[in-house]
Amino acid sequence: MQTAYLILIIISIVLCLPYVIAMATIINGWLKTRETKTSITNKHIRVSVIIAARNEEKSIENCLYTIINQNYPKEFIEIIVVDDNSTDETKNCVQKLSIKNKNIKLIELHTFGLSGKKQALNTAIKESKGDLIITTDADCITSPLWINNIVNCYLQTDAKMIVGPVMFQKETSIFEKLQSLELIALIASTAGSLFYNKATMCNGANLAYTKEAFYEVEGFQSIENIPSGDDVLLMYKIQKRFSKGIIFLKSRDSIVFTKAQTTLRSFVNQRIRWASKNISDINATTKILGAIVFIFNLYLFLLLILSIVFYVFNFPFYLQISLICLIIYGIKCFIDFLLLFLASGFFGKQKHLIYFLPEQFIYPFYIIVIGLLGMRKKYTWKDRTFNGKA
């Protein structure tokens, strides 16, 4: 038993150390990513803001109003909304606004491929006139300086792609606030990785790229039959072609706000959609990071089960095994809390940290379940069922 206990300690160190190193690297990257201060640009380029919308009658008008009221010359803004076969009043809402705002253009998508959103974006980009493509979602709102800051970042860095921060707003339930904590960690991890020119994640709700770069990497070609990934998979293609061409825009005035999922069913479907990409479609950095996080959480879960079994059956060394489990859990809590503590202030979500411990208890189970369900590649989103097959 002593030998088994020693082996368990060695395994724990081997699995814990990569997680700590990865998280510490991300934290360092987040801290070293310079926060951009807003300044009004004097140089203007034409931008095309593209929104792929499906059944968004409740939110599309608010989204468009925030874009119409940008602190950026209207003559340099083109807004293209692609109605992706909506069955509600989305199209009529957009048409009503376009009568008063000539820079709003509606495109109706009458066909449906496996990835409606990629098809919608591709159609809009073909008809766009802007040099810089900016994407957001129909349920998002932006600050008046959003486009100004993206253009400034582009002019100062000559970036091929600009990844912006996204955050939830008006969270009322504990469930929604737990989602905010997760999103803070994801956005901070995105920024921390990009500091080292490692592309892992991004969000199409706040993303910009040059039309030239889009066509140079052949757009969505080769990834068009994957239901999700209009943002991340395109980012991988752009980084492969331009190794240092992707920038994270760390600016409070550039945060795009959206709403958290209100039901467990919609939340699970969203997360499965995020996790449903084929291993072969993911770049090496994301594979390694994903494997480290999944294996570490799986090990922590198995260790917890082992501790309970040893305690129930009064096996020897159950106290020692429980101690190992508590130590690893403590290390995880410390490093995860440090990331959230440092990043939550940027988003003004420090009060949500009171839900940190409940989230940490749930998170290992959540990672395992979503990871396994994501392998099935079957989920429902926007009233459509996807099974991952072309």
Secondary structure as UniProt FT lines:
FT   HELIX           2..32
FT   STRAND          47..53
FT   TURN            57..59
FT   HELIX           60..68
FT   HELIX           74..76
FT   STRAND          77..84
FT   HELIX           90..100
FT   TURN            102..103
FT   STRAND          104..109
FT   HELIX           116..127
FT   STRAND          132..137
FT   TURN            138..139
FT   TURN            144..145
FT   HELIX           146..157
FT   STRAND          161..163
FT   STRAND          166..168
FT   HELIX           174..195
FT   TURN            196..197
FT   TURN            204..205
FT   STRAND          207..210
FT   HELIX           211..216
FT   TURN            217..225
FT   TURN            230..231
FT   HELIX           232..241
FT   TURN            243..244
FT   STRAND          246..248
FT   HELIX           252..254
FT   STRAND          256..258
FT   HELIX           264..275
FT   HELIX           279..281
FT   HELIX           284..312
FT   TURN            313..314
FT   TURN            316..317
FT   HELIX           318..347
FT   HELIX           350..355
FT   HELIX           356..376
FT   STRAND          379..381
FT   TURN            382..383
FT   STRAND          384..386
//
